[in-house]
Amino acid sequence: MQDHSSHVGVDWKLLKHAFLFCLTFSSENARVHEDALRSYSPQLAWTLKCGFNLGLAGFATGGLVAGRARSHQFLAENAHKLPSTERGWFLYHRHKQLEAMRAGLTWRGGFGAGLRFAGLGVVFTCTEALIEHTVFGGRETWAAAVGAGVGSGLVFAAGARLPRAYARYAILFGAGAGLGIGLLEDVAAVFTGVSVKNPVRVREGSLDLWVPGWDWEKGVEGVGVFRRQS
């Protein structure tokens, strides 16, 4: 008798495409992007991609910093009992390297930093999307990225429990980073004609270089001019 019951399985091909989509910002295989965007919303795909790549960057930098700090600590702890033989020095350096690797692969090292970086990436992309839809009516602009950078700086300052003097610098750094990211997104859209965050969304004919009270209009032969909003 034929079994008509449905079985829930894992779509490994889809997971592979999603993984490759997160790894590459511009993949040569267009089907990777198409399958990911077909299975997830463009905003979710962009959030996963930024969070994944920032998590990798945080893991690498956090592991490097924690490993180097543990290496220096190991040197200080054993400065009074340095080895005197060749075999002793071999074991000494091997033990120091193992201690540095172990420190880099802890939650206080690479894993913790990767998680924090990924969290900030998710906060930035979600805040940027929220500002675009609530303030600018779905229009992509650098101003939304600046607001997202300020929000990410506030979250970082609150999570790190920074005093007001240092929290101000965190917010300013977030705003500057958001401005740079937003301008890069807009300039990339000019050259590609599509949104960086949503490759199926056409941004043709406008740089979306938003200035309060003004609009950017692309004129003849790609020459842009600012027009005051009516």
C-alpha positions as CSV (number, residue, x, y, z in Angstrom):
1,M,0.0,0.0,0.0
2,Q,1.4,3.4,-1.0
3,D,2.2,5.8,1.8
4,H,0.8,9.2,1.0
5,S,2.1,10.8,4.2
6,S,4.2,13.9,3.8
7,H,7.8,13.8,5.0
8,V,9.6,17.0,6.1
9,G,13.2,16.9,5.0
10,V,16.1,19.4,4.7
11,D,16.6,21.0,1.4
12,W,20.4,20.8,1.3
13,K,20.6,22.4,-2.1
14,L,18.8,25.4,-0.8
15,L,21.0,25.6,2.2
16,K,24.0,25.4,0.0
17,H,22.8,28.3,-2.1
18,A,22.0,30.3,1.0
19,F,25.4,29.7,2.4
20,L,27.1,30.7,-0.9
21,F,24.9,33.7,-1.1
22,C,26.1,34.8,2.4
23,L,29.7,34.2,1.5
24,T,29.8,36.2,-1.7
25,F,28.8,39.8,-2.2
26,S,28.9,39.4,-6.0
27,S,28.7,35.8,-7.1
28,E,29.4,34.8,-10.7
29,N,26.7,32.1,-10.4
30,A,23.5,34.1,-10.8
31,R,21.4,31.1,-9.8
32,V,22.8,31.3,-6.2
33,H,21.3,34.8,-5.9
34,E,18.1,33.9,-7.7
35,D,17.4,30.8,-5.5
36,A,18.1,32.7,-2.3
37,L,15.9,35.6,-3.3
38,R,13.2,33.3,-4.4
39,S,13.2,31.4,-1.1
40,Y,13.7,34.4,1.2
41,S,12.6,38.0,1.1
42,P,15.3,40.4,-0.2
43,Q,15.5,42.2,3.1
44,L,16.0,38.9,5.0
45,A,18.6,37.8,2.4
46,W,20.5,41.1,2.8
47,T,20.3,40.8,6.6
48,L,21.7,37.3,6.6
49,K,24.5,38.2,4.2
50,C,25.6,41.2,6.2
51,G,25.3,39.4,9.6
52,F,27.2,36.3,8.3
53,N,30.1,38.3,6.8
54,L,30.4,40.6,9.7
55,G,30.3,37.6,12.0
56,L,33.3,36.1,10.1
57,A,35.1,39.4,10.3
58,G,34.4,39.6,14.1
59,F,35.5,36.0,14.6
60,A,38.8,36.7,12.8
61,T,39.6,40.0,14.5
62,G,38.4,38.9,18.0
63,G,40.4,35.6,17.8
64,L,43.5,37.5,16.7
65,V,43.3,40.1,19.5
66,A,42.5,37.5,22.2
67,G,45.2,35.1,21.0
68,R,47.8,37.9,21.0
69,A,46.8,39.1,24.5
70,R,47.1,35.5,25.8
71,S,50.5,35.1,24.2
72,H,51.8,38.2,26.0
73,Q,50.2,37.0,29.2
74,F,52.0,33.6,28.8
75,L,55.3,35.4,28.3
76,A,54.8,37.4,31.5
77,E,53.7,34.4,33.5
78,N,56.8,32.3,32.5
79,A,59.4,35.0,32.4
80,H,61.0,33.7,35.6
81,K,61.3,30.1,34.4
82,L,62.5,30.2,30.8
83,P,63.8,26.9,29.4
84,S,67.5,26.3,29.0
85,T,67.5,23.4,26.4
86,E,66.5,23.2,22.8
87,R,63.7,20.7,23.6
88,G,62.5,23.0,26.4
89,W,62.3,26.0,24.0
90,F,60.4,23.9,21.5
91,L,57.8,22.8,24.2
92,Y,57.7,26.4,25.5
93,H,56.7,27.9,22.1
94,R,54.4,25.1,21.3
95,H,52.6,25.6,24.6
96,K,52.4,29.3,24.0
97,Q,50.8,28.8,20.6
98,L,48.3,26.3,21.9
99,E,47.3,28.8,24.7
100,A,46.9,31.6,22.1
101,M,44.7,29.4,19.9
102,R,42.6,28.3,22.8
103,A,42.1,31.9,23.9
104,G,41.1,32.9,20.4
105,L,38.5,30.2,20.1
106,T,36.6,31.1,23.3
107,W,33.4,33.2,23.8
108,R,35.7,35.9,25.1
109,G,37.7,35.7,22.0
110,G,36.7,34.9,18.4
111,F,33.2,33.4,19.0
112,G,32.1,36.3,21.3
113,A,33.4,39.0,18.9
114,G,31.8,37.2,15.9
115,L,28.5,37.1,17.6
116,R,28.6,40.8,18.6
117,F,29.7,41.8,15.1
118,A,26.9,39.8,13.5
119,G,24.4,41.3,16.0
120,L,25.4,44.8,15.1
121,G,25.1,43.9,11.4
122,V,21.6,42.7,11.9
123,V,20.7,45.8,14.0
124,F,22.1,48.1,11.3
125,T,20.3,46.4,8.3
126,C,17.0,46.2,10.2
127,T,17.2,49.8,11.4
128,E,18.0,51.0,7.9
129,A,15.0,49.1,6.5
130,L,12.7,50.5,9.2
131,I,13.8,54.1,8.5
132,E,13.5,53.6,4.8
133,H,9.9,52.4,5.1
134,T,8.6,54.7,7.8
135,V,10.4,57.9,7.1
136,F,11.2,57.9,3.3
137,G,8.3,55.8,2.0
138,G,10.5,52.8,0.9
139,R,13.1,55.0,-0.9
140,E,16.7,53.9,-0.4
141,T,18.9,56.8,0.6
142,W,22.1,57.4,2.5
143,A,20.2,59.3,5.2
144,A,18.6,56.0,6.3
145,A,22.0,54.4,6.6
146,V,23.2,57.4,8.7
147,G,20.2,56.8,11.0
148,A,21.0,53.1,11.2
149,G,24.6,53.9,12.0
150,V,23.5,56.2,14.9
151,G,21.1,53.4,16.2
152,S,23.9,50.8,16.0
153,G,26.2,53.2,17.9
154,L,23.6,53.6,20.6
155,V,23.1,49.8,20.9
156,F,26.9,49.3,21.1
157,A,27.3,52.0,23.7
158,A,24.5,50.5,25.8
159,G,25.7,46.9,25.4
160,A,29.3,47.9,26.4
161,R,28.0,50.2,29.2
162,L,30.2,53.0,28.0
163,P,30.2,56.3,29.9
164,R,28.7,59.3,28.2
165,A,32.0,60.7,27.0
166,Y,32.8,57.5,25.2
167,A,29.3,56.8,24.1
168,R,29.3,60.0,22.2
169,Y,32.3,58.8,20.2
170,A,30.6,55.5,19.5
171,I,27.5,57.3,18.1
172,L,29.7,59.6,16.0
173,F,31.6,56.7,14.6
174,G,28.4,54.9,13.8
175,A,27.0,57.9,12.0
176,G,30.2,58.2,10.0
177,A,30.2,54.5,9.1
178,G,26.6,54.7,8.1
179,L,27.3,57.7,5.9
180,G,30.1,55.9,4.1
181,I,28.0,52.7,3.7
182,G,25.0,54.7,2.4
183,L,27.0,56.6,-0.1
184,L,28.6,53.4,-1.3
185,E,25.2,51.8,-1.8
186,D,23.9,54.8,-3.7
187,V,27.0,55.1,-6.0
188,A,26.9,51.3,-6.6
189,A,23.3,51.6,-7.7
190,V,24.2,54.3,-10.2
191,F,26.7,52.1,-11.9
192,T,24.7,48.9,-11.8
193,G,21.2,50.3,-12.1
194,V,19.8,48.1,-9.4
195,S,19.7,48.1,-5.6
196,V,22.6,46.6,-3.8
197,K,20.3,45.2,-1.1
198,N,17.7,43.9,-3.6
199,P,19.2,42.9,-7.0
200,V,15.7,42.6,-8.6
201,R,14.8,46.2,-7.7
202,V,15.7,48.7,-10.4
203,R,17.0,52.0,-9.3
204,E,17.3,53.5,-12.8
205,G,17.5,57.2,-13.5
206,S,18.2,58.4,-10.0
207,L,21.2,58.5,-7.7
208,D,18.8,58.9,-4.7
209,L,21.4,61.3,-3.2
210,W,18.8,62.7,-0.9
211,V,19.2,66.3,0.5
212,P,16.4,67.9,2.6
213,G,14.2,69.8,0.2
214,W,16.0,68.7,-3.0
215,D,15.9,65.8,-5.4
216,W,18.6,64.5,-7.7
217,E,17.5,64.2,-11.3
218,K,19.6,62.4,-13.9
219,G,19.8,64.5,-17.0
220,V,21.1,64.0,-20.5
221,E,24.1,61.6,-20.9
222,G,24.0,60.7,-17.2
223,V,24.7,64.3,-16.0
224,G,22.9,64.8,-12.7
225,V,21.4,68.0,-11.3
226,F,19.6,69.0,-8.1
227,R,16.0,70.1,-8.4
228,R,14.1,71.7,-5.5
229,Q,11.1,69.7,-4.5
230,S,7.8,71.3,-5.4
